[in-house]
Amino acid sequence: MKTLKGNAVVAQSGGPTAVTNSSACGVIEEARRHGDVIAQQFGANNGILGIIQEDLFDLGAESFDTITQLRCTPSSAIGSCRYNLGDPFRDKEKYQRILDVFAAHEIRYFFYVGGNDSMNTADKVNQYAQSQGYDLRVVGLAKTVDNDLVGTDHCPGYGSAAKYLATCVMEAGRDTEAMYTFDPVTITETMGRNTGWLAAATGMARRQPDEAPHLIYVPEVPFSLEQFLDDVREVHRRLGRVFVVVSEGVKDAAGKHVADQGTVDAFGHPQLGGVADFLRQAVSRELGLKTRYNKLDTCQRNAIHFASRTDSDEAYRSGQEAVHQALAGVTGMMVGLVRKSRQPYQCVPGLAPLAEVAHGVKALPREFMDTAGTHISEAMREYVGPLLRGEVPIRLGGDGLPMFSRFQRKPAPRKLPPFVGKN
């Protein structure tokens, strides 16, 4: 394989995580070590949308400290988006615009950090570049708190979100335990549009039989409101208090989302949210029990202050591996993680075709839940336990609050006319 010299663009897409920036840091720092091949690196403001708009900034102008501190900075520092490129045949002008921007800035390496839809975007860009004879290396990096990507044992971002949520349940569970004579029922809603990986991870909070969470509901186990109310009634009869965790994506036996808002996002996915409030009202109405609900929303995916060091380190190594693979000639692949052993825990980077990742969903295995389907099994504890370990060191300011990295964003000179196609 010939050495492909040129520039690189690093972009992020979809919902951020606590370690999305660790992946980007791994890419940026490793690419800097290969300056003889990758001469310059650009960041794309707001993912693929920034590339279409030729809205790039010079990563080489950022200080060493700014790049290093990405590892303890939450969210997507480069900028994210949810943008559907559409079909290469119907929306050809968008794809050609991307190649025109790449050619104008001599970009030969495209690193995209994201989830299913982002890998679909990267796959389409890779295929279009090949069809046009443009020499380009496209490598995706796995990222999602939902942990639903195929081709990887787990996703960077999941371990930190799981650790944060499990801890929140431990803390809020103690509140319910103390206040049960007044606030006997608490329902916490987690993210998870299609899968229950996050909700199930909160089961790690229960170390003693009577500790929270008492009940967990995931999309992989059909949800029945009547059975749910019976479950709550029974736990309350036994303990006098009930702590419930429910995934936003729970479905009934017919496959209908309990919390379907009737709207969809740019990729046609149902817009969910509100299942905890719906269940709160049901418990209050049908059982006469005062019920509170917690919806941590974006906090659960961005909480860097309690991120997993294992998660952060794996995200960083994935970024390094993406550069290694691209320099070796790999394109059209995503860097994921391969678990080599459970005891002791060992995980190494691996590769999966972008097309397979884009069109697959990794469900929570049924054996990761108990027989009743309302709590986790020992298999789930063995799977998720190692992903929660360690802490990410946080730099604090004089006010006692975290110091996060922020790019200067020196704009790359625009070399093309503004894009006039459909955005």
Stockholm file with secondary structure:
# STOCKHOLM 1.0

chainA/1-423         MKTLKGNAVVAQSGGPTAVTNSSACGVIEEARRHGDVIAQQFGANNGILGIIQEDLFDLGAESFDTITQLRCTPSSAIGSCRYNLGDPFRDKEKYQRILDVFAAHEIRYFFYVGGNDSMNTADKVNQYAQSQGYDLRVVGLAKTVDNDLVGTDHCPGYGSAAKYLATCVMEAGRDTEAMYTFDPVTITETMGRNTGWLAAATGMARRQPDEAPHLIYVPEVPFSLEQFLDDVREVHRRLGRVFVVVSEGVKDAAGKHVADQGTVDAFGHPQLGGVADFLRQAVSRELGLKTRYNKLDTCQRNAIHFASRTDSDEAYRSGQEAVHQALAGVTGMMVGLVRKSRQPYQCVPGLAPLAEVAHGVKALPREFMDTAGTHISEAMREYVGPLLRGEVPIRLGGDGLPMFSRFQRKPAPRKLPPFVGKN
#=GR chainA/1-423 SS CCCCCEEEEEEECSSCCSSHHHHHHHHHHHHHTTTTTEEEEEEETTHHHHHHTTCEEEGGGSCHHHHHGGGGCCSCSSCCCCCCCCCTTTTHHHHHHHHHHHHHTTEEEEEEEESHHHHHHHHHHHHHHHHTTCCCEEEEEECCTTCCCTTSSSCTTHHHHHHHHHHHHHHHHHHHHHHTTTCCEEEEEECCSSCCHHHHHGGGGCCSTTSSCSEEECTTSCCCHHHHHHHHHHHHHHHSCEEEEEETTCBCTTSCBTTCCSCBCTTSCBCCCCHHHHHHHHHHHHHCCCEEEEECTTHHHHCGGGCBHHHHHHHHHHHHHHHHHHHTTCCSEEEEEEEEETTTTEEEEEEEEHHHHHTCCCCCCGGGBCTTSSSBCHHHHHHHGGGGCSBCCCCBCTTSSBCCCCCCCCBCCCCSCCCCSCC
#=GC SS_cons         CCCCCEEEEEEECSSCCSSHHHHHHHHHHHHHTTTTTEEEEEEETTHHHHHHTTCEEEGGGSCHHHHHGGGGCCSCSSCCCCCCCCCTTTTHHHHHHHHHHHHHTTEEEEEEEESHHHHHHHHHHHHHHHHTTCCCEEEEEECCTTCCCTTSSSCTTHHHHHHHHHHHHHHHHHHHHHHTTTCCEEEEEECCSSCCHHHHHGGGGCCSTTSSCSEEECTTSCCCHHHHHHHHHHHHHHHSCEEEEEETTCBCTTSCBTTCCSCBCTTSCBCCCCHHHHHHHHHHHHHCCCEEEEECTTHHHHCGGGCBHHHHHHHHHHHHHHHHHHHTTCCSEEEEEEEEETTTTEEEEEEEEHHHHHTCCCCCCGGGBCTTSSSBCHHHHHHHGGGGCSBCCCCBCTTSSBCCCCCCCCBCCCCSCCCCSCC
//
